[in-house]
Amino acid sequence: MYWMDMTEQEIADAVGAFGVPNFRIKQVTEWLRKGVRPKDMLNLPKDLRAKLNTIPFGGATIYDKRVSQKDGTIKYLFALEDGNLVEGVLMRYSYGNTVCLSTQVGCNMGCKFCASTLEGCVRSLRPGEMLSFLAEIERDEPPEKSKPRTVTNIVLMGSGEPLDNYDNVVTFLRRVTSEQGPNISARNISLSTCGIVPKIYKLIEDAPHVTLSISLHAHSNEVRSELMPINKAYPIEQVLEAAKAYAERTGRRVILEYALIGGRNDSEADADALAKRLRGILCHVNLIPLNPVKERGLDGVTRSYAHRFSEWLEQRHISATVRREMGADIEGACGQLRRRVLNEIRG
Ligand code: SAH
């Protein structure tokens, strides 16, 4: 058991076992909910801090950090206690700051355009680790004077498939939205999935206020199965049925991500077929010009071409935007920084 993963009761039991008065339990709980390590729990006696240190903390530390000169985006590489490295990104928007968090070290989904999955999934992240990313970012980039915290929005769009780490992700969502924790509104949290259909239905029950994004990337099963192996298990019809269920149940539009890949899914005929597929679903299409990954051999499209594709969808009454490009100068895309650092370490 790790401090950062414990429930209040588990903390009370673990701290109580050191034979300290109840107010100490409260102090430790408050620190842990802020993601603070025992050595920094400054109102505790030294010997209690040493006792607390006999149980592993279960958090992350900042291993590397790149700041974009273009837009202030910060890419973090976090080190976990077992030595694994995983990425997170802080993006600054006019409405607030969004962090993009990873949910697994690597990924098993095997999407053909993605750098995170090249070497499979090493392991899933625990809720305490995901909470620790947030705490480390808050410490590294403290809020402006009038603001309670730096981070206002979270997107689970880093490496990993969140619904392949379902229980830990739902626990994380519960804790990150709680008043005892970072208290971030569920409406400010988006979860992106490659489309594990049964887990989408489960998520609608367990976290209905979280914004659902689904990586679609194609309008036909033929192309989607080539790009995303998961489509063989859950074909596009089932994915869109689940998207519809989310929209109907929550009254909120589902976000469909569509990476534009040169010559594969980016023609006007593709836009037309996509629009036909999406008719009647309360949704918004988020277009991403593919960020080409060297090992993958797929082409991107220009931003101006992506805007044309967006217009083709709009003309067919499908709401669409081109995703803003953040941190292009710091390897902002999934898995790229981790991959480069690992390659450097391995020589
Ligand atoms: N596993 C989740 C979240 C991870 S990635 C999912 O599949 O949704 C977040 C988004 O970035 C997904 O839509 C993913 O398909 C997309 N993506 C991954 N690699 C990309 C690349 N090289 N260029 C553009 N988008 C990419």
Residues whose N, C-alpha, C, O or C-beta is under 5 A from the ligand:
A	BS01	SAH	F113 C114 A115 L156 M157 G158 G160 E161 P162 S192 T193 C194 S215 E257 A259 I288 P289 L290 N291 P292 V293 C334
